[in-house]
Amino acid sequence: MKKVILWSTIVLGMLGILATSTTTANAATWHKGVPTILKAGFWKDEDSKDYWGFDNHGVYYIDIKNVYSTNHPMYRKSGKSYTIKSMMKDHKYTYSTLTRINHNKFRFYYPHDLTDHDLYYTYLNRVYSLK
């Protein structure tokens, strides 16, 4: 009788632990804002004199004369890659993918324009001031 009570207590205890500790993770979850690693400083395009900036309010493309921005960024992570979805002024989404090479360098895939299905890429290096 004592063994039955002992085993039933153990089984019920294990079922209780399993029931309370089950958490599901969804890799396809979109998070608001941009990844923290992208927020510090600016990112210089290796192929030109242009810069990129990222914060929780938008993604910014800075060339010599103008600043272009998108709003409402969201991101999801897959391994070392981040996909950023942000809204243009005409309420259409654009998607960019950044693959981390190291803490200060990313490979950046982006569409040339919203109607273009080809992706272009460049490397972005972190800088802390615009020159």
Phi, psi and omega per residue, in radians:
M1 nan -0.708 3.131
K2 -1.120 -0.626 3.128
K3 -1.158 -0.690 3.139
V4 -1.119 -0.769 3.128
I5 -1.137 -0.751 3.136
L6 -1.081 -0.842 -3.130
W7 -1.176 -0.675 3.115
S8 -1.167 -0.619 3.079
T9 -1.151 -0.724 3.125
I10 -1.133 -0.795 -3.127
V11 -1.123 -0.800 3.119
L12 -1.121 -0.651 3.092
G13 -1.124 -0.743 3.126
M14 -1.166 -0.714 3.084
L15 -1.098 -0.664 3.096
G16 -1.137 -0.707 3.113
I17 -1.150 -0.775 3.129
L18 -1.113 -0.672 -3.107
A19 -1.206 -0.602 -3.096
T20 -1.556 -0.300 -3.057
S21 -1.896 0.230 3.118
T22 -1.457 2.077 3.055
T23 -2.191 2.468 3.120
T24 -1.886 2.465 3.095
A25 -2.056 2.327 -3.137
N26 -2.017 1.973 -3.095
A27 -1.206 -0.314 -3.106
A28 -1.630 0.269 -3.128
T29 -1.289 2.308 3.069
W30 -1.558 2.258 3.119
H31 -1.839 2.558 3.128
K32 -1.284 2.579 3.103
G33 1.495 -2.713 3.113
V34 -2.203 2.812 3.131
P35 -1.049 2.527 -3.101
T36 -1.019 -0.626 -3.096
I37 -1.085 -0.417 -3.115
L38 -1.551 -0.248 -3.003
K39 -1.324 -0.528 -3.061
A40 -1.375 2.097 3.076
G41 1.364 -2.916 3.091
F42 -1.996 2.917 -3.118
W43 -2.147 2.045 -3.108
K44 -1.559 2.314 3.082
D45 -1.282 2.215 -3.125
E46 -1.171 -0.511 -3.040
D47 -1.538 -0.161 -3.102
S48 -2.619 -2.998 3.105
K49 -1.724 0.381 -3.086
D50 -1.624 2.772 -3.123
Y51 -2.216 2.761 3.037
W52 -2.192 2.537 3.063
G53 -2.308 2.579 -3.104
F54 -2.340 2.322 2.927
D55 -2.638 -3.117 -3.054
N56 -1.251 -0.147 3.133
H57 -1.702 -0.338 -3.125
G58 3.039 3.123 3.054
V59 -1.996 2.305 -3.025
Y60 -2.094 2.312 3.034
Y61 -1.932 2.128 -3.035
I62 -2.059 1.976 3.022
D63 -1.849 -2.942 -3.041
I64 -1.100 -0.631 -3.027
K65 -1.877 -0.502 -2.964
N66 -2.320 2.870 2.986
V67 -2.140 2.149 3.098
Y68 -1.886 2.451 -3.083
S69 -2.412 2.747 2.980
T70 -2.105 2.864 -3.081
N71 -2.106 2.911 3.028
H72 0.897 1.002 -3.135
P73 -1.254 2.586 3.042
M74 -2.437 2.655 -3.131
Y75 -2.484 2.789 2.967
R76 -2.422 2.617 -3.069
K77 -1.947 2.450 3.061
S78 -2.466 1.761 -3.089
G79 1.171 -2.105 3.118
K80 -1.700 0.129 -3.088
S81 -1.894 2.521 3.050
Y82 -2.110 2.307 3.016
T83 -1.877 2.149 -3.126
I84 -1.912 2.205 3.087
K85 -1.925 2.182 3.126
S86 -2.460 2.733 -3.015
M87 -1.701 2.324 3.054
M88 -1.430 3.040 -3.112
K89 -1.140 -0.438 3.127
D90 -1.581 0.322 3.075
H91 1.125 0.499 3.007
K92 -1.883 2.559 -3.127
Y93 -1.556 2.544 2.986
T94 -2.146 2.545 -3.091
Y95 -2.065 2.372 3.061
S96 -2.291 2.566 3.125
T97 -2.162 2.262 3.102
L98 -2.045 2.240 3.095
T99 -1.932 2.162 -3.069
R100 -1.303 2.197 3.035
I101 -1.694 -0.870 2.966
N102 -2.638 -2.990 -3.031
H103 -1.103 -0.484 -3.065
N104 -1.998 0.229 -3.112
K105 -2.567 2.344 3.097
F106 -2.301 2.626 2.927
R107 -1.656 2.206 -2.952
F108 -2.033 2.013 3.077
Y109 -1.758 2.281 -3.128
Y110 -2.606 2.657 3.072
P111 -1.361 2.548 3.117
H112 -1.177 -0.772 2.980
D113 -2.607 3.090 -3.007
L114 -1.218 -0.395 -3.136
T115 -1.634 -0.094 -3.084
D116 -1.529 2.234 3.122
H117 -1.619 -0.141 3.078
D118 -1.437 2.525 3.075
L119 -1.822 2.439 3.052
Y120 -1.893 2.728 3.108
Y121 -2.444 2.727 3.063
T122 -2.639 3.072 3.058
Y123 -1.880 2.408 3.091
L124 -1.954 2.295 3.082
N125 -1.987 2.421 -3.119
R126 -1.269 2.325 2.986
V127 -2.304 2.714 -3.079
Y128 -1.849 -0.043 3.039
S129 -2.614 2.646 3.102
L130 -1.492 2.324 -3.110
K131 -1.843 nan nan
